[in-house]
């Protein structure tokens, strides 16, 4: 586990928001890169939400291809 990841207790509504954000990003990237399957790490949605709340307007997100039509999202 990364040194930047901590475990916390959160309300189930936040979990739902993070999962919806994660699905939204995955669907957008699948369409943009013509992929049929994309893996979004569980912590990516909380990193995106934190960046939005910090006022960041751009994020350095990359797709690491793991197959012809598969990939993994990474935030740099």
N, C-alpha and C positions, 0 to 999 in steps of 0.2 A: 504494500500500500504506500502511496506517495506521502511524503511529509506534509503536503498541503491539504490532505484529506482528513477530516475529523468526523466522528459519528455524533449525531445529535438527535433529540426527540423533536418531532415536528407534528403539527396538526395535519390530519389526513387531507385537508383541502390543499395544502401546499404540495403534498405529494402528487395530487391530481394535476395541479398547475404545472409542475415540473415534468410530469409524464406527457401532458399535452404539448408542452414546448418541445420536448424531445421528439415526439412524433411529427410535429410540424417541421422541425429542422430536417429530420430524416427524409420526409416526403419531398421537401423542397430540393434537397441535395440529390435525391434519387432522380428526380425529374431533370435537374440541371446537368447531371453527369451521365444520364442514360443508364442508370444502374437498376437492377431488379432487387438487389439486397444490399442493405447498408447497416452497419453496426454503429450504434451511438453509445459510447460509454455512459454509464449511469451518472457520473459526476459532471458530464458535459452540460446538461441542462441547468444545473445549479451555477456553473461557471458563467454561462450565458446570461442567466437572470442577474447574477451579481454584477456583471459588466454593464448591463442595462441600467441597473439601479445606481451605478457609479457614474452614469452619464456618458459612457463610451458609445460612440456611434459606429465604430467598425471593429470587427473581430477577425483575427487571423485564423480562419478555419480551413483545414485541408482535408482532402479525401485521399487516404492511402489505399490504393487498389490492392486487393488480396486475390483477385481473380478477374476474369474477363468482364463479368457484370456484377462484381461484389466489391465492397470497400468498407473502410473504417473511418469515421470522422475523428479528426484530431484538432485540438485547439492549441495554438502556439502563442 
